[in-house]
Amino acid sequence: MKRIGLIGAMESEVETFCRDFNAVDTDIKGIFKGSFGGKEIYICKSGIGKVNAAIAVQRLVDIFSVDCIINSGVAGGISEDLSKLDIVISKRLTYHDFNPIDILDRNPPYGSMMEADEKMVEKAVLACRTLNKNLEEEGKDTFNSFVGTIVSGDCFVNSAQKAKQLRDDFDALCTEMEGAAVAHSAKVNGIPFVIIRAISDFADEDADASFESFETVAAKRAAFIVKEILSK
């Protein structure tokens, strides 16, 4: 893989990449080109929501011919095992606001659960272990990482009742607004992908305040994981 597509919805989710990969503007607004380890890195600030995420993937595929997609950013934790700033790595993704969801089993992408690339998931797990080892050696706080289901929808979840519903209905670890659309678009294009999320809130009534406090830190932690993946 020589061309890597990185997608973040917000400025806080791409600024670390742009800085560390010496990215410059391309002819496409919101997409920047950098390099790392002999690879071309195309960084896309997609904007929030599923449609923006799908557009971002298609642009990276059609215009820049990327070999894989990594979507990095923040999410609301809905598993009771999660703490703030923990990392969730996608095993699979689906929409929580697509009803009835089984329509997708009979139409493109012919599956309502979209599986992430196993090798990319493995690299993300190893990256978390490496980063935790480095943090421990430096005497800094470590974090937990989990591999499982991520659900996406065009809404910011800030209700404990809704979070419980998503946990019960999908056995999901976290919820956000872009990942499943990235997965959907990547799958249709035959491009391997993985989604990496750092927990900024718990998708409950305190989510808005927590998101504001932890957004930048969580996004940077997710970005560090991506950098560790690329270094391998």
VMD Tcl script that draws the C-alpha trace (Angstrom):
set ca {
  {0.00 0.00 0.00}
  {1.60 3.23 -1.17}
  {-1.32 5.65 -1.03}
  {-3.15 6.00 2.25}
  {-6.42 7.87 2.68}
  {-7.02 9.41 6.12}
  {-10.43 10.85 6.95}
  {-11.43 13.00 9.91}
  {-14.69 14.88 10.16}
  {-13.43 17.94 12.03}
  {-10.35 20.14 12.16}
  {-9.33 18.62 15.50}
  {-9.35 15.18 13.87}
  {-6.97 16.04 11.02}
  {-4.69 18.81 12.33}
  {-2.17 16.38 13.84}
  {-1.89 14.49 10.55}
  {-1.46 17.67 8.52}
  {1.28 18.91 10.82}
  {3.22 15.67 11.28}
  {2.99 14.56 7.65}
  {3.95 18.01 6.30}
  {0.74 18.16 4.31}
  {0.07 20.74 1.63}
  {-3.09 21.75 -0.20}
  {-4.30 19.79 -3.21}
  {-6.60 21.03 -5.94}
  {-9.54 19.62 -3.97}
  {-10.76 21.75 -1.08}
  {-10.43 19.95 2.24}
  {-7.94 17.34 0.99}
  {-4.24 17.66 1.77}
  {-1.24 15.65 0.61}
  {1.58 14.59 2.90}
  {4.09 11.77 3.16}
  {5.29 9.32 5.77}
  {7.57 6.30 5.57}
  {7.74 6.42 1.79}
  {3.95 6.52 1.46}
  {1.74 9.22 0.02}
  {-0.80 10.32 2.63}
  {-4.03 11.98 1.53}
  {-5.77 13.66 4.44}
  {-9.42 14.62 4.07}
  {-11.42 16.85 6.42}
  {-14.79 15.46 5.39}
  {-17.24 17.40 7.46}
  {-19.71 15.85 9.89}
  {-22.24 13.20 8.96}
  {-22.73 10.19 6.72}
  {-23.10 11.93 3.36}
  {-19.94 13.98 3.88}
  {-18.07 10.82 4.88}
  {-19.21 8.93 1.78}
  {-18.22 11.85 -0.47}
  {-14.78 11.90 1.16}
  {-14.17 8.23 0.43}
  {-15.27 8.53 -3.17}
  {-13.03 11.55 -3.78}
  {-10.03 9.77 -2.28}
  {-10.70 6.72 -4.44}
  {-11.59 8.43 -7.72}
  {-9.15 11.34 -7.68}
  {-6.19 10.06 -5.66}
  {-6.47 6.27 -6.13}
  {-5.82 5.45 -2.48}
  {-5.10 1.84 -1.56}
  {-6.86 1.90 1.81}
  {-8.90 4.12 4.08}
  {-8.41 4.94 7.78}
  {-11.08 6.98 9.50}
  {-9.92 8.43 12.80}
  {-11.67 10.59 15.37}
  {-13.87 10.70 18.44}
  {-17.00 8.85 19.52}
  {-19.52 8.50 22.31}
  {-18.94 5.40 24.40}
  {-21.98 3.18 24.98}
  {-20.31 0.06 26.38}
  {-20.16 0.10 30.16}
  {-16.57 -1.18 29.94}
  {-15.28 2.02 28.37}
  {-13.60 5.00 30.00}
  {-12.95 8.40 28.46}
  {-9.99 8.42 26.07}
  {-10.12 4.64 25.60}
  {-9.75 3.47 22.00}
  {-12.30 1.53 19.96}
  {-11.19 -0.25 16.79}
  {-13.84 -1.36 14.33}
  {-14.45 -5.05 13.80}
  {-17.69 -4.19 12.02}
  {-19.96 -1.19 11.52}
  {-23.62 -0.54 10.85}
  {-26.16 2.29 10.83}
  {-28.41 2.80 13.84}
  {-30.77 5.15 11.97}
  {-31.40 3.09 8.81}
  {-34.79 1.40 9.08}
  {-35.33 -1.37 8.21}
  {-31.63 -2.10 8.17}
  {-32.03 -5.47 6.42}
  {-32.73 -3.61 3.16}
  {-28.94 -3.40 2.87}
  {-28.69 -7.19 2.96}
  {-30.56 -7.31 -0.38}
  {-29.05 -4.19 -1.96}
  {-25.56 -2.65 -2.19}
  {-23.36 -3.13 -0.25}
  {-25.22 -6.47 0.30}
  {-24.67 -6.55 4.02}
  {-26.01 -4.47 6.89}
  {-22.89 -5.21 8.95}
  {-19.73 -4.07 7.20}
  {-16.55 -5.83 8.26}
  {-13.27 -3.93 8.60}
  {-10.08 -5.30 7.08}
  {-8.64 -7.90 9.45}
  {-4.99 -7.01 8.81}
  {-5.64 -3.33 9.41}
  {-7.49 -4.16 12.61}
  {-4.53 -6.26 13.77}
  {-2.14 -3.40 13.06}
  {-4.35 -1.03 15.04}
  {-4.37 -3.42 18.02}
  {-0.57 -3.69 17.91}
  {-0.31 0.10 17.63}
  {-2.34 0.49 20.82}
  {-0.09 -1.95 22.65}
  {3.02 -0.12 21.49}
  {1.67 3.28 22.46}
  {0.60 2.01 25.88}
  {4.07 0.57 26.45}
  {5.62 3.92 25.57}
  {3.22 5.78 27.88}
  {3.97 3.39 30.74}
  {7.72 3.82 30.29}
  {7.22 7.59 30.39}
  {5.15 7.34 33.57}
  {1.99 8.58 31.81}
  {-1.57 7.33 31.98}
  {-2.31 4.37 29.73}
  {-5.63 3.46 28.13}
  {-7.72 0.43 27.22}
  {-8.45 -0.60 23.65}
  {-11.36 -2.63 22.37}
  {-12.29 -4.27 19.06}
  {-15.98 -4.54 18.26}
  {-19.06 -3.01 16.68}
  {-19.37 0.71 15.99}
  {-22.73 2.23 15.04}
  {-23.24 5.44 13.09}
  {-26.10 7.83 12.54}
  {-26.85 11.41 11.64}
  {-27.46 12.49 15.22}
  {-25.35 13.35 18.25}
  {-26.44 10.85 20.88}
  {-26.85 12.53 24.28}
  {-29.38 10.29 26.00}
  {-28.56 7.45 28.37}
  {-31.75 5.72 27.26}
  {-30.74 5.92 23.60}
  {-27.24 4.72 24.44}
  {-28.70 1.68 26.23}
  {-30.91 0.96 23.22}
  {-27.90 0.99 20.91}
  {-26.00 -1.24 23.30}
  {-28.90 -3.70 23.51}
  {-29.86 -3.66 19.82}
  {-26.39 -3.81 18.27}
  {-24.03 -4.90 21.07}
  {-22.14 -1.77 20.06}
  {-19.13 -0.30 21.83}
  {-19.56 3.29 20.66}
  {-21.54 5.58 18.40}
  {-20.52 8.37 16.02}
  {-21.66 9.99 12.79}
  {-19.38 8.87 9.93}
  {-17.81 5.42 10.35}
  {-20.50 3.22 8.80}
  {-20.71 5.49 5.75}
  {-16.94 5.27 5.34}
  {-17.22 1.48 5.63}
  {-20.13 1.34 3.19}
  {-18.32 3.44 0.57}
  {-15.03 1.59 1.01}
  {-16.75 -1.77 0.67}
  {-18.54 -0.76 -2.54}
  {-15.17 0.37 -3.95}
  {-13.33 -2.76 -2.81}
  {-10.98 -0.74 -0.60}
  {-9.75 -2.10 2.77}
  {-10.55 0.10 5.73}
  {-10.48 0.45 9.50}
  {-12.18 2.92 11.82}
  {-10.42 4.14 14.99}
  {-12.28 6.09 17.65}
  {-11.21 7.65 20.94}
  {-13.97 8.06 23.51}
  {-14.80 11.71 24.21}
  {-18.11 11.20 26.07}
  {-20.62 8.54 27.10}
  {-23.50 9.49 24.77}
  {-25.60 10.50 27.80}
  {-27.07 13.73 29.10}
  {-23.58 15.01 29.93}
  {-22.30 14.27 26.43}
  {-22.30 17.86 25.16}
  {-20.13 19.18 27.99}
  {-17.87 16.14 27.99}
  {-17.39 16.32 24.23}
  {-16.27 19.94 24.45}
  {-13.74 19.04 27.17}
  {-12.27 15.88 25.66}
  {-12.70 16.33 21.90}
  {-9.21 17.61 21.10}
  {-7.37 15.23 23.43}
  {-9.36 12.24 22.19}
  {-8.83 13.14 18.54}
  {-5.08 13.47 19.07}
  {-4.94 10.06 20.77}
  {-6.73 8.47 17.81}
  {-4.30 10.23 15.48}
  {-1.30 8.87 17.39}
  {-2.66 5.34 16.89}
  {-2.93 5.94 13.14}
  {0.65 7.21 13.02}
  {1.85 4.08 14.81}
  {-0.02 1.92 12.28}
  {1.65 3.72 9.38}
  {5.08 3.37 10.96}
  {4.65 -0.43 10.72}
}
mol new
graphics top color blue
foreach p $ca { graphics top sphere $p radius 0.5 }
foreach p [lrange $ca 0 end-1] q [lrange $ca 1 end] { graphics top cylinder $p $q radius 0.2 }
display resetview
